[in-house]
Amino acid sequence: MQDRILVAWAVLLGVAASAVAVSVLVARRQARVLAAPLEDLSQHCRAVTEGDLTARAAPSSIAEIDQVANTHNEMLHTLSELLRHERDFTSNVSHQLRTPIAGLQLALEEGLRHDDTRLRPAMTEALATTLRLHHTVEELLRLSRPRDRAPTSAGTMPAAALVREVRERWHGLFALDGRRLECDVGEVPSDVRVAGRPVTEVLGILLDNARVHGQGTVEVMVRDLEDALAFDVSDEGRIEGEASRLFDRGHTESGSGTGIGLALARDLAAAVGGRLSLTSNVPATFTLLVPVRRDDNQRGA
């Protein structure tokens, strides 16, 4: 009887061991079946993260994973179409603006060749405005290309010259409103250079914002921070509401305007490795921090 019991237990243990082994083998095979499409989906997601919007997840034999993959592919298709439309719009606007701007510039240059003292000042100012508009279009087009956002050394200019150009452009507009524009570069060395056009565009946006929404005298102060320059643009007004929302595209505190200016200024600052922030609500003060480039010739002298 004891031998029979031991044999029965041995048989039961053998059956149990066999059942466990079969279960492990089936579970491992099922895990491989489930993991393969998930790993494939993960690889496609990684490719999309690296910028390949043409990657598409392949179908599998599992309905639930196929549903996730289809949703993933549909999302990518929608994003690709949106990005394509935005790129096409940017290219079309750029092309359509370049041609009339170039034509207007040529017409003004031709008009300046004639000796008409009455029209010369107005045509000179119109030509300068046209050139600025041309540079603005080029800068916005460059900003729309993610791989072409880094400024080159050829696009830099001395900080003092940049502030002087900004003052010449804006002091007349503030004077028409009965307001003053004061600019001070402080003790910034003459060999300090910054990304010219992007910084000019950001300062222009801030000055236009101060002119429309600000009050009193507007000041542009430049501070030397060794590896960076700080451009402080302030007026005698005040800013209400949450400072963090000022740079949200489409947000405007006064209810007027499009709410694009400050968001664009922030993007332009980031494109050159800088940062734009609100540093004071009263008086309203925005600070633009931008990296600097030293003139090697002047520094060596």
Backbone as JSON, one array per atom type, in Angstrom:
{
  "sequence": "MQDRILVAWAVLLGVAASAVAVSVLVARRQARVLAAPLEDLSQHCRAVTEGDLTARAAPSSIAEIDQVANTHNEMLHTLSELLRHERDFTSNVSHQLRTPIAGLQLALEEGLRHDDTRLRPAMTEALATTLRLHHTVEELLRLSRPRDRAPTSAGTMPAAALVREVRERWHGLFALDGRRLECDVGEVPSDVRVAGRPVTEVLGILLDNARVHGQGTVEVMVRDLEDALAFDVSDEGRIEGEASRLFDRGHTESGSGTGIGLALARDLAAAVGGRLSLTSNVPATFTLLVPVRRDDNQRGA",
  "N": [[0.84, -1.21, 0.0], [1.96, 1.22, 0.81], [3.94, 1.5, -1.13], [2.37, 1.76, -3.4], [1.13, 4.22, -2.85], [3.32, 5.96, -2.88], [4.1, 5.69, -5.55], [1.83, 6.78, -6.79], [1.95, 9.41, -5.87], [4.36, 10.17, -7.1], [3.63, 9.98, -9.79], [1.69, 11.96, -9.88], [3.31, 14.21, -9.24], [4.97, 14.2, -11.48], [3.11, 14.69, -13.53], [2.27, 17.22, -12.73], [4.7, 18.65, -12.92], [5.12, 18.42, -15.66], [2.88, 19.81, -16.6], [3.43, 22.37, -15.61], [5.79, 22.94, -17.05], [4.83, 22.88, -19.69], [3.04, 25.03, -19.48], [4.8, 27.16, -18.98], [6.26, 27.19, -21.39], [4.2, 27.78, -23.22], [3.4, 30.27, -22.21], [5.75, 31.8, -22.61], [5.93, 31.75, -25.39], [3.53, 33.05, -26.03], [4.07, 35.51, -24.86], [6.15, 36.41, -26.49], [4.73, 36.69, -28.84], [3.01, 38.77, -28.16], [4.84, 40.76, -27.46], [6.37, 41.37, -29.72], [4.88, 42.98, -31.72], [4.5, 45.23, -30.08], [7.13, 46.05, -29.58], [7.81, 46.74, -32.17], [6.05, 48.87, -32.58], [7.06, 50.59, -30.66], [9.6, 51.14, -31.77], [8.83, 52.57, -34.06], [7.63, 54.79, -32.87], [9.91, 55.87, -31.68], [11.33, 56.56, -33.97], [9.67, 58.55, -34.99], [9.96, 60.43, -32.97], [12.57, 61.2, -33.48], [12.2, 62.67, -35.73], [11.24, 61.55, -38.1], [8.51, 61.57, -39.84], [7.35, 59.9, -41.62], [7.28, 57.33, -40.79], [5.48, 54.36, -40.19], [3.39, 52.24, -38.3], [3.35, 48.7, -38.52], [0.75, 46.29, -39.28], [-0.5, 43.78, -36.98], [-1.26, 40.53, -35.57], [-2.92, 40.89, -33.48], [-5.78, 42.27, -32.27], [-6.23, 44.39, -30.45], [-3.71, 45.67, -30.26], [-3.39, 46.35, -32.91], [-5.37, 48.26, -33.14], [-4.32, 50.34, -31.57], [-2.02, 50.85, -33.11], [-3.17, 51.7, -35.54], [-4.47, 54.04, -34.71], [-2.19, 55.48, -33.99], [-0.95, 55.73, -36.53], [-2.88, 57.23, -37.92], [-2.82, 59.59, -36.42], [-0.21, 60.46, -36.99], [-0.46, 60.89, -39.73], [-2.28, 63.01, -39.78], [-0.8, 64.98, -38.4], [1.36, 65.23, -40.16], [0.09, 66.29, -42.43], [-0.8, 68.74, -41.39], [1.66, 70.0, -40.8], [2.74, 70.07, -43.37], [0.95, 71.79, -44.68], [1.45, 74.13, -43.2], [4.17, 74.59, -43.82], [3.95, 74.93, -46.59], [2.34, 77.21, -46.61], [4.04, 79.08, -45.4], [6.15, 79.15, -47.27], [4.74, 80.01, -49.55], [3.76, 82.54, -48.76], [6.18, 83.83, -48.27], [7.31, 83.78, -50.85], [5.41, 85.28, -52.31], [5.59, 87.72, -51.03], [8.25, 88.47, -51.33], [8.61, 89.09, -54.06], [6.95, 91.5, -54.69], [8.16, 93.2, -52.81], [10.82, 93.31, -53.64], [10.38, 94.5, -56.14], [9.31, 96.98, -55.36], [11.48, 98.0, -53.96], [13.39, 98.3, -56.03], [12.05, 100.22, -57.56], [12.02, 102.41, -55.83], [14.77, 102.86, -55.51], [15.4, 103.57, -58.13], [13.9, 105.9, -58.3], [15.28, 107.52, -56.5], [17.51, 108.18, -57.92], [16.89, 110.36, -59.39], [17.05, 113.86, -59.18], [15.28, 115.16, -57.0], [14.55, 117.16, -54.6], [12.36, 117.48, -52.95], [11.01, 115.05, -52.82], [12.97, 113.28, -52.08], [13.64, 112.83, -49.2], [11.32, 111.47, -48.27], [11.27, 109.26, -49.99], [13.69, 108.07, -49.38], [13.23, 107.27, -46.72], [11.11, 105.53, -47.21], [12.44, 103.58, -48.7], [14.23, 102.59, -46.79], [12.39, 101.5, -45.0], [11.32, 99.53, -46.62], [13.56, 97.87, -46.94], [13.86, 97.0, -44.3], [11.48, 95.57, -44.04], [11.96, 93.57, -45.86], [14.1, 92.22, -44.61], [12.74, 91.37, -42.34], [10.88, 89.54, -43.39], [12.69, 87.62, -44.36], [13.85, 86.79, -41.95], [11.68, 85.68, -40.56], [11.1, 83.61, -42.29], [13.44, 82.12, -42.04], [13.2, 81.39, -39.36], [11.1, 79.64, -39.52], [12.22, 77.35, -40.45], [13.38, 74.62, -38.89], [15.99, 73.53, -38.94], [17.59, 75.6, -39.59], [18.0, 77.61, -37.75], [20.08, 78.56, -36.23], [22.07, 81.37, -35.64], [24.5, 82.92, -37.77], [27.96, 84.02, -37.8], [28.16, 86.02, -39.65], [25.8, 87.34, -39.45], [25.85, 88.98, -37.27], [26.1, 92.03, -35.32], [27.5, 95.07, -33.94], [26.5, 95.86, -30.6], [26.01, 98.53, -29.86], [25.63, 99.82, -32.34], [23.36, 98.49, -33.15], [21.42, 99.28, -31.23], [21.42, 102.0, -31.78], [20.38, 102.0, -34.39], [17.82, 100.99, -33.85], [16.8, 103.06, -32.29], [16.76, 105.21, -34.12], [14.81, 104.31, -35.8], [12.48, 104.19, -34.23], [12.13, 106.48, -32.62], [10.82, 108.64, -33.81], [8.17, 107.73, -34.12], [7.32, 107.5, -31.46], [7.56, 110.16, -30.76], [5.54, 111.33, -32.27], [3.36, 110.54, -30.79], [3.68, 112.08, -28.61], [5.5, 111.17, -26.73], [8.54, 110.02, -25.14], [11.56, 108.39, -26.16], [14.19, 106.75, -24.8], [17.51, 105.65, -25.04], [20.2, 103.66, -23.93], [23.37, 102.38, -23.92], [25.11, 101.95, -21.94], [28.09, 100.77, -20.45], [28.91, 98.97, -22.37], [31.29, 97.14, -24.17], [32.83, 98.05, -27.32], [33.46, 95.94, -28.96], [31.64, 93.96, -28.64], [29.3, 91.84, -30.02], [26.08, 90.97, -31.31], [23.4, 88.79, -32.42], [22.16, 90.28, -35.12], [19.66, 90.84, -36.77], [17.56, 89.16, -35.59], [17.58, 90.13, -32.88], [17.0, 92.81, -33.32], [14.41, 92.56, -34.35], [13.06, 91.5, -32.12], [13.35, 93.6, -30.23], [11.95, 95.53, -31.65], [9.34, 94.48, -31.55], [8.88, 94.6, -28.79], [9.05, 97.37, -28.34], [6.95, 98.28, -29.94], [4.87, 97.09, -28.56], [5.1, 98.49, -26.14], [4.48, 101.02, -27.08], [1.83, 100.8, -27.9], [0.43, 99.64, -25.73], [1.65, 100.63, -23.46], [2.74, 103.35, -21.28], [3.85, 106.78, -20.94], [7.37, 107.62, -20.77], [9.63, 105.63, -22.63], [12.19, 103.33, -22.14], [15.26, 101.95, -23.25], [17.62, 99.94, -22.12], [20.92, 98.69, -21.95], [22.77, 96.06, -20.63], [25.9, 94.74, -19.7], [26.75, 91.44, -19.34], [29.03, 89.87, -19.31], [29.18, 87.05, -20.71], [26.83, 87.43, -21.98], [24.3, 89.76, -23.11], [22.01, 92.01, -21.66], [19.0, 93.31, -22.57], [16.95, 95.73, -21.52], [13.67, 96.71, -21.73], [11.49, 99.14, -20.92], [8.58, 100.9, -19.67], [6.35, 103.44, -18.37], [4.04, 102.27, -17.62], [1.87, 99.61, -16.4], [1.54, 96.09, -15.89], [-1.05, 93.88, -15.83], [-2.5, 90.82, -14.55], [-1.54, 87.33, -15.12], [1.87, 86.76, -15.42], [3.01, 84.58, -16.72], [1.29, 83.96, -18.76], [1.52, 85.89, -20.67], [3.12, 85.35, -22.84], [1.81, 83.46, -24.24], [0.6, 82.3, -27.27], [-1.86, 84.09, -28.96], [-2.97, 85.14, -26.68], [-4.07, 88.06, -25.04], [-3.96, 90.8, -22.88], [-5.34, 93.23, -22.93], [-7.43, 92.85, -24.61], [-7.33, 93.77, -27.18], [-5.64, 93.52, -30.36], [-3.68, 90.75, -31.7], [-2.32, 88.97, -30.12], [0.05, 87.78, -30.85], [2.54, 88.96, -31.01], [4.33, 89.0, -28.63], [4.66, 86.26, -28.26], [5.91, 85.58, -30.66], [8.23, 87.12, -30.35], [9.41, 85.81, -28.18], [9.97, 83.32, -29.39], [11.8, 84.12, -31.36], [13.87, 85.04, -29.75], [14.61, 82.64, -28.46], [15.5, 81.27, -30.68], [18.02, 82.25, -31.19], [19.44, 81.41, -29.08], [18.78, 82.82, -26.81], [16.78, 84.44, -24.2], [13.59, 85.62, -23.34], [11.82, 87.54, -21.01], [9.4, 88.67, -18.58], [10.33, 91.03, -16.33], [9.46, 92.87, -14.52], [6.42, 94.06, -13.24], [5.49, 96.59, -12.52], [7.39, 99.39, -12.85], [6.35, 98.42, -16.17], [8.45, 96.04, -17.48], [10.44, 94.39, -19.75], [12.9, 91.91, -20.29], [15.49, 91.03, -22.39], [17.69, 88.49, -22.86], [20.65, 87.74, -24.49], [23.15, 85.74, -26.05], [26.58, 86.73, -26.55], [29.03, 87.74, -28.98], [32.43, 88.16, -29.33], [34.51, 90.52, -30.97], [37.27, 89.34, -32.49], [39.47, 90.69, -33.62], [39.44, 93.31, -32.56], [39.53, 92.64, -29.9], [42.01, 91.42, -29.67], [43.61, 93.62, -30.21]],
  "CA": [[0.0, 0.0, 0.0], [2.85, 2.39, 0.85], [4.58, 1.64, -2.44], [1.36, 2.31, -4.33], [0.94, 5.66, -2.55], [4.49, 6.69, -3.37], [4.02, 5.72, -7.02], [0.77, 7.73, -7.16], [2.49, 10.76, -5.68], [5.36, 10.4, -8.14], [2.91, 10.25, -11.03], [1.09, 13.3, -9.77], [4.37, 15.21, -9.35], [5.41, 14.23, -12.87], [2.08, 15.38, -14.3], [2.31, 18.64, -12.36], [5.89, 19.24, -13.53], [4.88, 18.54, -17.1], [1.91, 20.89, -16.81], [4.13, 23.64, -15.39], [6.7, 23.15, -18.18], [4.02, 23.26, -20.85], [2.52, 26.37, -19.24], [5.9, 28.12, -19.17], [6.55, 27.29, -22.82], [3.09, 28.5, -23.86], [3.44, 31.66, -21.77], [6.86, 32.48, -23.27], [5.57, 31.95, -26.79], [2.51, 34.09, -26.08], [4.72, 36.78, -24.55], [6.85, 36.84, -27.69], [3.72, 37.12, -29.81], [2.51, 40.07, -27.72], [5.91, 41.75, -27.36], [6.91, 41.74, -31.03], [4.24, 44.19, -32.28], [4.73, 46.36, -29.19], [8.48, 46.54, -29.85], [7.76, 47.41, -33.47], [5.39, 50.16, -32.37], [8.01, 51.43, -29.92], [10.61, 51.6, -32.71], [8.23, 53.6, -34.9], [7.5, 55.99, -32.04], [11.25, 56.44, -31.54], [11.66, 57.19, -35.25], [8.9, 59.8, -35.06], [10.6, 61.36, -32.04], [13.78, 61.69, -34.12], [11.84, 63.54, -36.83], [10.76, 60.83, -39.28], [7.05, 61.51, -39.81], [6.87, 58.93, -42.6], [7.24, 56.0, -40.17], [4.14, 53.85, -39.94], [3.39, 50.96, -37.59], [2.82, 47.6, -39.33], [-0.32, 45.55, -38.61], [-0.15, 42.52, -36.33], [-2.38, 39.59, -35.47], [-3.64, 41.17, -32.24], [-6.72, 43.34, -32.59], [-6.06, 45.55, -29.57], [-2.5, 46.38, -30.65], [-3.66, 46.94, -34.22], [-6.15, 49.48, -32.93], [-3.37, 51.37, -31.14], [-1.17, 51.18, -34.26], [-3.97, 52.48, -36.49], [-4.62, 55.38, -34.14], [-0.87, 56.1, -34.12], [-0.74, 56.08, -37.93], [-3.8, 58.31, -38.26], [-2.3, 60.8, -35.79], [0.95, 60.89, -37.77], [-0.94, 61.42, -41.01], [-2.86, 64.33, -39.52], [0.3, 65.9, -38.09], [2.13, 65.47, -41.39], [-0.68, 67.2, -43.27], [-0.77, 70.07, -40.79], [2.99, 70.56, -41.01], [2.9, 70.36, -44.79], [0.19, 73.01, -44.98], [2.15, 75.27, -42.62], [5.37, 74.84, -44.63], [3.52, 75.5, -47.87], [1.87, 78.57, -46.38], [5.21, 79.93, -45.17], [6.85, 79.32, -48.54], [3.93, 80.82, -50.45], [3.76, 83.93, -48.29], [7.5, 84.36, -48.5], [7.49, 84.03, -52.28], [4.54, 86.35, -52.76], [6.05, 88.99, -50.47], [9.57, 88.81, -51.85], [8.54, 89.7, -55.39], [6.58, 92.92, -54.65], [9.13, 93.98, -52.03], [11.96, 93.56, -54.52], [9.96, 95.49, -57.13], [9.2, 98.28, -54.71], [12.84, 98.46, -53.66], [13.99, 98.77, -57.28], [11.39, 101.46, -57.97], [12.49, 103.49, -54.96], [16.16, 103.15, -55.86], [15.36, 104.31, -59.39], [13.4, 107.25, -58.02], [16.31, 108.3, -55.8], [18.52, 108.65, -58.86], [16.46, 111.67, -59.91], [17.34, 114.91, -58.21], [14.06, 115.84, -56.56], [14.78, 117.4, -53.18], [11.11, 117.4, -52.18], [10.62, 113.66, -52.62], [14.09, 112.46, -51.65], [13.54, 112.33, -47.82], [10.25, 110.48, -48.15], [11.65, 108.05, -50.71], [14.75, 107.44, -48.6], [12.6, 106.59, -45.6], [10.35, 104.39, -47.75], [13.4, 102.55, -49.07], [14.71, 101.98, -45.55], [11.3, 100.67, -44.5], [11.24, 98.35, -47.49], [14.67, 96.98, -46.6], [13.54, 96.37, -43.02], [10.44, 94.58, -44.29], [12.63, 92.44, -46.52], [14.84, 91.48, -43.58], [11.76, 90.73, -41.47], [10.38, 88.36, -44.09], [13.75, 86.62, -44.39], [14.04, 86.27, -40.61], [10.55, 84.8, -40.25], [11.25, 82.4, -43.09], [14.51, 81.33, -41.42], [12.68, 80.84, -38.12], [10.18, 78.54, -39.82], [13.0, 76.16, -40.78], [14.03, 74.21, -37.65], [17.4, 73.23, -39.11], [18.32, 76.8, -40.0], [17.7, 78.64, -36.76], [21.28, 79.06, -35.57], [22.62, 82.55, -36.3], [25.89, 82.83, -38.19], [28.75, 85.18, -37.42], [27.93, 87.1, -40.6], [24.57, 88.03, -39.1], [25.99, 89.72, -36.02], [26.45, 93.45, -35.43], [27.8, 95.65, -32.63], [25.3, 96.18, -29.83], [25.78, 99.97, -29.9], [25.05, 100.14, -33.64], [22.0, 97.95, -33.17], [20.55, 100.17, -30.44], [21.29, 103.27, -32.52], [19.44, 101.76, -35.49], [16.48, 100.87, -33.28], [16.36, 104.39, -31.86], [16.43, 106.0, -35.31], [13.57, 103.8, -36.39], [11.3, 104.3, -33.37], [11.95, 107.71, -31.85], [9.83, 109.47, -34.48], [6.83, 107.23, -33.84], [6.96, 107.9, -30.09], [7.41, 111.62, -30.74], [4.21, 111.64, -32.78], [2.42, 110.3, -29.7], [4.02, 112.95, -27.49], [6.23, 110.39, -25.74], [9.97, 110.0, -25.32], [12.27, 107.11, -26.23], [15.56, 106.92, -24.35], [18.32, 104.45, -25.24], [21.48, 103.77, -23.26], [24.13, 101.14, -24.02], [25.94, 101.83, -20.76], [29.53, 100.56, -20.66], [29.1, 97.79, -23.2], [32.44, 97.33, -25.06], [32.5, 98.2, -28.74], [33.7, 94.69, -29.69], [30.57, 93.01, -28.33], [28.37, 91.71, -31.14], [24.94, 90.08, -31.08], [22.66, 88.44, -33.63], [21.56, 91.56, -35.47], [18.26, 90.91, -37.19], [16.62, 88.64, -34.59], [17.48, 91.03, -31.73], [16.28, 94.0, -33.78], [12.98, 92.22, -34.45], [12.51, 91.37, -30.76], [13.24, 94.95, -29.66], [10.86, 96.2, -32.34], [8.08, 93.98, -31.01], [8.72, 95.13, -27.43], [8.78, 98.81, -28.43], [5.59, 98.44, -30.45], [4.0, 96.73, -27.45], [5.13, 99.62, -25.2], [3.81, 102.16, -27.7], [0.38, 100.56, -27.98], [-0.16, 99.29, -24.44], [2.35, 101.25, -22.34], [2.51, 104.77, -20.98], [4.99, 107.61, -20.57], [8.67, 107.46, -21.4], [10.08, 104.26, -22.86], [13.64, 103.24, -22.01], [15.96, 100.74, -23.68], [18.89, 99.91, -21.42], [21.73, 97.52, -22.26], [23.7, 95.7, -19.55], [26.91, 93.75, -20.07], [26.82, 90.34, -18.38], [30.18, 89.07, -19.73], [28.87, 86.14, -21.8], [25.52, 87.77, -22.54], [23.82, 91.12, -22.95], [20.62, 92.13, -21.22], [18.3, 94.47, -23.12], [15.77, 96.03, -20.71], [12.73, 97.63, -22.37], [10.52, 99.48, -19.88], [7.8, 102.12, -19.79], [5.78, 103.86, -17.1], [2.75, 101.6, -17.41], [1.86, 98.44, -15.55], [1.01, 94.88, -16.52], [-1.95, 93.12, -14.96], [-2.7, 89.42, -14.91], [-0.45, 86.38, -14.92], [3.01, 87.0, -16.31], [3.3, 83.39, -17.5], [0.39, 83.86, -19.92], [1.77, 86.96, -21.62], [3.81, 84.84, -24.01], [0.97, 82.46, -24.9], [0.12, 82.77, -28.57], [-3.29, 84.38, -28.98], [-3.41, 85.75, -25.43], [-3.87, 89.49, -24.92], [-4.59, 91.3, -21.66], [-6.2, 94.38, -23.17], [-8.55, 92.5, -25.48], [-7.03, 94.24, -28.52], [-4.48, 92.88, -30.94], [-3.79, 89.33, -32.03], [-1.64, 88.15, -29.13], [1.12, 87.03, -31.51], [3.81, 89.67, -30.92], [5.23, 88.54, -27.57], [4.98, 84.86, -28.53], [6.91, 85.59, -31.72], [9.47, 87.64, -29.78], [10.0, 84.73, -27.39], [10.53, 82.33, -30.31], [12.98, 84.71, -31.98], [14.93, 85.03, -28.74], [15.05, 81.26, -28.27], [16.17, 80.81, -31.89], [19.42, 82.68, -31.15], [19.99, 80.96, -27.81], [18.49, 83.8, -25.76], [15.57, 84.25, -23.4], [12.8, 86.83, -23.12], [10.98, 87.37, -19.83], [8.89, 89.86, -17.9], [11.11, 91.15, -15.09], [8.79, 93.78, -13.6], [5.06, 94.47, -13.63], [5.39, 98.04, -12.32], [6.96, 99.68, -14.21], [6.4, 97.27, -17.07], [9.81, 95.87, -17.97], [10.79, 93.11, -20.37], [14.34, 91.76, -20.4], [15.94, 90.09, -23.41], [19.06, 88.02, -22.67], [21.17, 87.13, -25.7], [24.59, 85.48, -26.0], [27.38, 87.71, -27.29], [30.2, 87.3, -29.75], [33.47, 89.19, -29.25], [35.3, 90.75, -32.17], [38.62, 88.89, -32.19], [40.47, 91.68, -34.02], [39.45, 94.4, -31.57], [39.91, 92.11, -28.6], [43.44, 91.21, -29.7], [44.25, 94.91, -30.14]],
  "C": [[0.88, 1.26, 0.0], [3.52, 2.61, -0.5], [3.62, 2.23, -3.46], [1.15, 3.8, -4.12], [2.11, 6.47, -3.09], [4.49, 6.79, -4.9], [2.97, 6.73, -7.49], [1.27, 9.17, -7.0], [3.53, 11.11, -6.74], [4.71, 10.73, -9.48], [2.3, 11.64, -11.01], [2.13, 14.4, -9.89], [4.87, 15.33, -10.79], [4.42, 14.97, -13.75], [2.1, 16.88, -14.02], [3.51, 19.34, -12.99], [5.72, 19.42, -15.03], [3.92, 19.69, -17.42], [2.57, 22.26, -16.64], [5.05, 23.95, -16.57], [5.95, 23.58, -19.42], [3.48, 24.68, -20.7], [3.59, 27.44, -19.46], [6.21, 28.31, -20.65], [5.46, 28.07, -23.55], [3.12, 29.99, -23.49], [4.56, 32.44, -22.46], [6.54, 32.73, -24.74], [4.53, 33.06, -26.93], [3.1, 35.47, -25.78], [5.48, 37.31, -25.76], [5.87, 37.36, -28.73], [3.2, 38.52, -29.45], [3.6, 41.15, -27.77], [6.39, 42.22, -28.73], [6.22, 42.96, -31.63], [4.41, 45.42, -31.39], [6.13, 46.94, -29.39], [8.53, 47.26, -31.19], [7.12, 48.79, -33.35], [6.31, 51.13, -31.62], [9.09, 51.98, -30.84], [10.07, 52.7, -33.62], [8.04, 54.9, -34.13], [8.85, 56.68, -31.85], [11.68, 57.14, -32.83], [10.93, 58.51, -35.42], [9.52, 60.85, -34.15], [11.85, 61.98, -32.66], [13.49, 62.5, -35.38], [11.33, 62.87, -38.08], [9.24, 60.67, -39.19], [6.49, 60.56, -40.85], [6.78, 57.53, -42.01], [5.8, 55.6, -39.87], [4.25, 52.47, -39.28], [2.72, 49.89, -38.46], [1.71, 46.87, -38.57], [0.2, 44.26, -38.01], [-1.39, 41.64, -36.27], [-3.22, 39.82, -34.22], [-4.5, 42.41, -32.44], [-6.48, 44.58, -31.74], [-4.82, 46.37, -29.95], [-2.67, 47.02, -32.02], [-4.46, 48.23, -34.09], [-5.26, 50.63, -32.49], [-2.5, 51.82, -32.31], [-1.93, 52.01, -35.28], [-4.18, 53.91, -36.01], [-3.32, 56.17, -34.26], [-0.63, 56.57, -35.56], [-1.64, 57.24, -38.37], [-3.33, 59.64, -37.66], [-1.11, 61.35, -36.58], [0.53, 61.49, -39.11], [-1.51, 62.83, -40.83], [-1.77, 65.36, -39.23], [1.11, 66.23, -39.34], [1.41, 66.44, -42.3], [-0.66, 68.61, -42.71], [0.58, 70.75, -41.02], [3.23, 70.9, -42.47], [2.17, 71.64, -45.18], [0.89, 74.24, -44.42], [3.41, 75.61, -43.41], [5.0, 75.47, -45.97], [3.07, 76.94, -47.7], [3.05, 79.52, -46.18], [5.95, 80.2, -46.47], [6.06, 80.21, -49.5], [3.92, 82.28, -50.06], [5.11, 84.58, -48.55], [7.71, 84.71, -49.97], [6.67, 85.21, -52.75], [4.95, 87.7, -52.19], [7.39, 89.42, -51.06], [9.47, 89.57, -53.17], [8.09, 91.15, -55.34], [7.54, 93.77, -53.84], [10.34, 94.31, -52.88], [11.6, 94.6, -55.59], [9.86, 96.88, -56.55], [10.57, 98.86, -54.39], [13.52, 99.0, -54.9], [13.38, 100.08, -57.73], [11.86, 102.64, -57.12], [13.94, 103.86, -55.26], [16.25, 103.92, -57.17], [14.89, 105.74, -59.17], [14.43, 108.12, -57.33], [17.41, 108.79, -56.73], [18.16, 110.01, -59.45], [16.6, 112.71, -58.81], [16.07, 115.7, -57.9], [14.14, 116.0, -55.05], [13.51, 117.28, -52.35], [10.75, 115.95, -51.87], [11.73, 112.8, -52.03], [13.96, 111.98, -50.19], [12.48, 111.25, -47.66], [10.63, 109.17, -48.83], [12.78, 107.32, -49.99], [14.19, 106.66, -47.43], [11.79, 105.38, -46.07], [11.27, 103.25, -48.15], [13.94, 101.84, -47.83], [13.65, 101.06, -44.95], [11.16, 99.39, -45.31], [12.35, 97.36, -47.17], [14.41, 96.27, -45.27], [12.47, 95.3, -43.19], [11.03, 93.35, -44.97], [13.37, 91.58, -45.5], [13.88, 90.75, -42.63], [11.21, 89.46, -42.11], [11.42, 87.25, -44.1], [13.94, 85.99, -43.01], [12.91, 85.33, -40.21], [10.63, 83.51, -41.04], [12.34, 81.51, -42.51], [14.01, 80.67, -40.13], [11.77, 79.65, -38.37], [10.9, 77.26, -40.2], [13.78, 75.73, -39.56], [15.52, 73.97, -37.79], [18.23, 74.46, -39.45], [18.08, 77.93, -39.03], [18.96, 79.24, -36.14], [21.83, 80.26, -36.32], [24.07, 82.34, -36.67], [26.62, 84.08, -37.76], [28.52, 86.34, -38.37], [26.69, 87.9, -40.26], [24.64, 88.83, -37.82], [26.35, 91.18, -36.31], [26.73, 93.99, -34.04], [26.52, 96.07, -31.91], [24.98, 97.67, -29.9], [25.13, 100.38, -31.22], [23.62, 99.65, -33.73], [21.04, 98.85, -32.42], [20.36, 101.5, -31.16], [20.32, 103.12, -33.69], [18.01, 101.66, -34.98], [15.95, 102.24, -32.87], [15.97, 105.24, -33.06], [15.12, 105.56, -35.92], [12.35, 104.18, -35.57], [11.11, 105.65, -32.7], [10.91, 108.64, -32.48], [8.4, 109.04, -34.18], [6.4, 107.6, -32.42], [6.77, 109.41, -30.0], [6.05, 112.04, -31.27], [3.13, 111.45, -31.72], [2.7, 111.18, -28.49], [4.77, 112.22, -26.39], [7.71, 110.36, -26.11], [10.49, 108.56, -25.38], [13.72, 107.37, -25.87], [16.3, 105.59, -24.46], [19.69, 104.67, -24.61], [22.17, 102.41, -23.32], [25.1, 100.98, -22.86], [27.42, 101.7, -21.09], [29.8, 99.29, -21.47], [30.28, 98.02, -24.15], [32.03, 97.35, -26.53], [32.7, 96.91, -29.53], [32.64, 93.64, -29.43], [29.55, 93.02, -29.46], [27.26, 90.72, -30.76], [24.28, 89.77, -32.42], [21.79, 89.63, -34.04], [20.08, 91.54, -35.73], [17.29, 90.33, -36.16], [16.46, 89.58, -33.39], [16.74, 92.3, -32.11], [14.78, 93.75, -33.85], [12.35, 92.13, -33.06], [12.34, 92.75, -30.12], [12.12, 95.73, -30.34], [9.5, 95.77, -31.81], [7.83, 94.57, -29.61], [8.41, 96.62, -27.46], [7.38, 99.07, -28.98], [4.58, 98.1, -29.36], [3.93, 97.86, -26.43], [4.39, 100.83, -25.77], [2.29, 102.01, -27.7], [-0.24, 100.39, -26.6], [0.48, 100.01, -23.26], [2.02, 102.72, -22.17], [3.86, 105.45, -20.74], [6.25, 107.31, -21.37], [9.05, 105.99, -21.5], [11.61, 104.26, -22.85], [14.14, 101.89, -22.52], [17.35, 100.81, -23.08], [19.61, 98.59, -21.74], [22.72, 97.3, -21.13], [24.62, 94.58, -20.02], [27.02, 92.71, -18.97], [27.93, 89.35, -18.76], [29.82, 88.18, -20.94], [27.53, 86.44, -22.47], [25.25, 89.26, -22.35], [22.37, 91.08, -22.53], [20.05, 93.42, -21.79], [17.01, 94.64, -22.31], [14.91, 97.06, -21.44], [11.61, 97.9, -21.37], [9.77, 100.74, -20.25], [7.16, 102.4, -18.44], [4.41, 103.25, -16.83], [2.9, 100.42, -16.47], [1.2, 97.29, -16.29], [0.19, 94.12, -15.5], [-2.01, 91.67, -15.42], [-1.46, 88.58, -14.68], [0.66, 86.61, -15.93], [3.28, 85.8, -17.21], [2.44, 83.28, -18.75], [0.66, 84.92, -20.97], [2.35, 86.43, -22.93], [3.04, 83.71, -24.69], [0.44, 83.04, -26.2], [-1.4, 82.91, -28.55], [-3.81, 85.04, -27.72], [-3.1, 87.23, -25.43], [-4.64, 90.0, -23.71], [-5.62, 92.38, -21.94], [-7.42, 94.05, -24.02], [-8.37, 92.98, -26.9], [-5.78, 93.55, -29.03], [-4.71, 91.39, -31.14], [-3.13, 88.42, -31.0], [-0.52, 87.31, -29.73], [2.48, 87.64, -31.21], [4.77, 89.11, -29.88], [5.59, 87.07, -27.76], [6.04, 84.76, -29.62], [8.24, 86.08, -31.19], [10.17, 86.57, -28.94], [10.64, 83.68, -28.29], [11.8, 82.85, -30.99], [14.16, 84.71, -31.01], [15.48, 83.63, -28.54], [15.83, 80.77, -29.48], [17.64, 81.2, -31.92], [20.07, 82.3, -29.82], [19.76, 81.92, -26.66], [17.22, 83.48, -25.01], [14.91, 85.59, -23.19], [11.87, 86.59, -21.95], [10.49, 88.72, -19.34], [9.58, 89.95, -16.55], [10.47, 92.11, -14.09], [7.41, 94.13, -14.14], [4.87, 95.97, -13.53], [6.77, 98.57, -11.97], [7.13, 98.46, -15.12], [7.78, 97.17, -17.7], [9.99, 94.46, -18.51], [12.3, 93.08, -20.53], [14.65, 90.66, -21.42], [17.41, 89.75, -23.13], [19.51, 87.31, -23.93], [22.66, 86.87, -25.54], [25.34, 86.46, -26.89], [28.51, 87.02, -28.02], [31.21, 88.45, -29.73], [34.2, 89.28, -30.59], [36.75, 90.42, -31.88], [39.68, 89.92, -32.53], [40.59, 92.78, -32.98], [39.89, 93.88, -30.22], [41.42, 91.88, -28.54], [44.21, 92.53, -29.62], [44.26, 95.42, -28.73]]
}
